[in-house]
Amino acid sequence: MPDDIGSTPQAGAATGALPSTAASPNGARRKRLFLILGALIVVAALLWLLYWLLVGSRHVTTDNAYVQADVAQVSALVSGPIVSAPVRETQAVKTGDVLAVIDPADYRLAVDRARAELGQAERRVGQYFANDEAFAAQTAARDADIARADAALASARSDFNRAQVEYGRRTNLSASGAVSGDELTQAENRYEASRAALTAAQAGVAQARAAAAQSRGQQRAAAALISGSSAADNPEVAAARARLAQAELDLERTVIRSPVDGLVTRKTIQVGQKIANGAPVMSVVPIQSAFVDANFKEVQLRKVRPGQPVVLTSDLYGKGVKFHGRVQGVAGGTGSAFALIPAQNATGNWIKVVQRIPVRIVLDPKELAEHPLRVGLSMDAEIDISGR
């Protein structure tokens, strides 16, 4: 029994030694794996730090970017039925190409009417100038009539004075019988006749002066119609010429032309359709001058400046095609600030949201010509902010 009892601990000791020996290699391997994992984490952290220092801190990126362009909205500037619409949707057009034609018949008639009115105005103004000359001559004649009436008045006054003296002398002599009654009567008649002639001469002067005043008034009225202008630039002629120019402009506007180079889109007219003045006809998208509006977070814009280089990729062409551009400028406000119903943050349940601000990026025209873009396409943009 003692031997059995003594042998039992030895057996147990031998049995416990086996697990300790087996666990030792596993612990060392586990420790080695942790060391390797820690080293990998440290290396990855160093690589990330190196990337951030050399690349990440020098670039800001976003995938919230879209192709835009200054789309030309083509509208009708006169009303009427469409008689021709030679372009089709997606067709490439050049500046000045005919997009549509409005029936010009009524506008040709308006041009003819305005041209006739201009001719009438020119003749009427020519008559104004002729009247001015005629009234000037008439005024000169009336001045001559005044001079003649003044002379006649002076002669009548002289005759009256002489007749008055003779009549007074004979009246004084008649009392002494030196002058016969018949002679006194004749002197009295000459006196009355000269007084009537004087009155008539005075009336003639007044009439001549009134006629001259009337002639001067007519001359001034005629001169007012032509004052400060020639026959060519008279206000009536100028107004008629402006009406003719407007009629010719309306006739020219019956032919709707493309204002820019680009692609036809959103065509809304057909032949025979009657359109009103100002109605939209179609749009022309100048894809050759497209640009990108990249919406960066406000925290990304600390170092963004105009002129910085930008590398962009499009989902249309994939990562293999790189577009290069430059920052043109940063918008004056966030998208939410200019929304139709802007957010009102003056409430108690306000939650801060990081805002995005559009950054305008102009593209390289050569690359844009090689790989055309369309308005609304999504882009990935990366701005190099290292050069400030």
Long-range contacts (C-beta under 8 A, 24 or more apart in sequence): 58-384, 58-385, 58-386, 59-382, 59-383, 59-384, 59-385, 59-386, 60-296, 60-300, 60-301, 60-303, 60-304, 60-382, 60-383, 60-385, 61-380, 61-381, 61-382, 61-383, 62-294, 62-295, 62-296, 62-297, 62-300, 62-380, 62-381, 63-378, 63-379, 63-380, 63-381, 64-294, 64-295, 64-296, 64-356, 65-292, 65-293, 65-294, 65-295, 65-312, 65-361, 65-378, 65-379, 65-380, 65-381, 66-292, 66-293, 66-376, 66-377, 66-378, 66-379, 67-290, 67-291, 67-292, 67-314, 67-373, 67-374, 67-375, 67-376, 67-377, 67-378, 67-379, 68-290, 68-291, 68-292, 68-293, 68-375, 69-262, 69-285, 69-286, 69-287, 69-289, 69-290, 69-291, 69-375, 70-286, 70-289, 71-283, 71-284, 71-285, 71-286, 71-375, 72-258, 72-259, 72-260, 72-262, 72-283, 72-284, 72-285, 72-286, 73-280, 73-283, 74-99, 74-256, 74-258, 74-259, 74-280, 74-281, 74-282, 74-283, 74-284, 75-278, 75-279, 75-280, 75-281, 76-100, 76-102, 76-256, 76-275, 76-276, 76-277, 76-278, 76-279, 76-281, 77-250, 77-253, 77-256, 77-277, 77-278, 78-102, 78-107, 78-250, 78-253, 78-254, 78-277, 79-274, 79-275, 79-276, 79-277, 80-104, 80-106, 80-107, 80-254, 80-274, 80-275, 81-272, 81-273, 81-274, 81-275, 82-269, 82-270, 82-271, 82-272, 82-273, 82-274, 82-275, 83-271, 84-271, 85-267, 85-269, 85-270, 85-271, 87-264, 87-267, 87-282, 88-264, 88-267, 89-264, 89-265, 89-267, 90-263, 90-264, 90-265, 91-263, 91-264, 92-261, 92-262, 92-263, 92-264, 93-258, 93-261, 93-262, 93-263, 93-264, 93-284, 94-258, 94-261, 95-257, 95-258, 95-259, 95-260, 95-261, 96-257, 96-258, 97-257, 97-258, 98-255, 98-256, 98-257, 99-256, 99-257, 99-258, 99-264, 99-281, 99-282, 99-284, 100-256, 100-269, 100-281, 100-282, 101-254, 101-255, 101-256, 102-253, 102-254, 102-255, 102-256, 102-275, 103-254, 104-251, 104-254, 104-255, 107-247, 107-250, 107-251, 107-254, 108-251, 110-247, 110-250, 110-251, 111-244, 111-247, 111-248, 111-251, 113-247, 114-240, 114-243, 114-244, 114-246, 114-247, 114-248, 115-244, 117-240, 117-243, 117-244, 118-237, 118-240, 118-241, 118-243, 118-244, 120-240, 121-234, 121-236, 121-237, 121-239, 121-240, 122-231, 122-237, 122-240, 124-236, 125-225, 125-226, 125-231, 125-234, 125-236, 125-237, 126-231, 128-222, 128-225, 128-226, 128-234, 129-226, 129-231, 131-222, 132-219, 132-222, 132-223, 132-225, 132-226, 135-215, 135-218, 135-219, 135-222, 136-219, 138-215, 138-218, 138-219, 139-212, 139-215, 139-216, 139-219, 141-215, 142-208, 142-211, 142-212, 142-214, 142-215, 142-216, 143-212, 145-208, 145-211, 145-212, 146-205, 146-208, 146-209, 146-212, 148-208, 149-201, 149-204, 149-205, 149-207, 149-208, 149-209, 150-205, 152-201, 152-204, 152-205, 153-198, 153-201, 153-202, 153-204, 153-205, 155-201, 156-194, 156-197, 156-198, 156-200, 156-201, 156-202, 157-198, 157-201, 159-194, 159-197, 159-198, 160-191, 160-194, 160-195, 160-197, 160-198, 162-194, 163-187, 163-190, 163-191, 163-193, 163-194, 163-195, 164-191, 164-194, 164-195, 166-190, 166-191, 167-191, 256-281, 258-284, 259-284, 260-284, 260-286, 261-286, 261-288, 262-286, 262-287, 262-288, 263-287, 285-374, 285-375, 287-368, 287-372, 287-373, 287-374, 287-375, 288-365, 288-368, 288-369, 288-372, 289-365, 290-363, 290-368, 290-373, 290-374, 290-375, 291-325, 291-328, 291-360, 291-361, 291-362, 291-363, 292-325, 292-360, 292-361, 292-363, 292-379, 292-381, 293-331, 293-358, 293-359, 293-360, 293-361, 294-358, 294-359, 294-361, 294-379, 294-381, 294-383, 295-335, 295-356, 295-357, 295-358, 295-359, 296-356, 296-357, 296-359, 296-383, 297-354, 297-355, 297-356, 298-334, 298-354, 298-355, 298-356, 298-357, 299-354, 301-330, 301-357, 301-359, 303-385, 303-388, 304-330, 304-359, 304-383, 304-385, 305-385, 305-388, 306-330, 308-383, 308-384, 308-385, 308-387, 308-388, 309-383, 309-384, 309-387, 310-361, 310-381, 310-382, 310-383, 310-384, 311-381, 311-382, 311-384, 312-361, 312-363, 312-379, 312-380, 312-381, 312-382, 313-379, 313-380, 314-371, 314-373, 314-377, 314-378, 314-379, 314-380, 315-377, 315-378, 315-379, 316-373, 316-374, 316-377, 317-371, 321-371, 323-363, 323-364, 323-367, 323-368, 323-371, 323-379, 324-363, 324-364, 324-367, 325-361, 325-362, 325-363, 325-364, 326-361, 326-362, 327-359, 327-360, 327-361, 327-383, 328-360, 328-361, 328-362, 329-359, 329-360, 330-357, 330-358, 330-359, 330-360, 331-357, 331-358, 331-359, 331-360, 333-357, 359-383
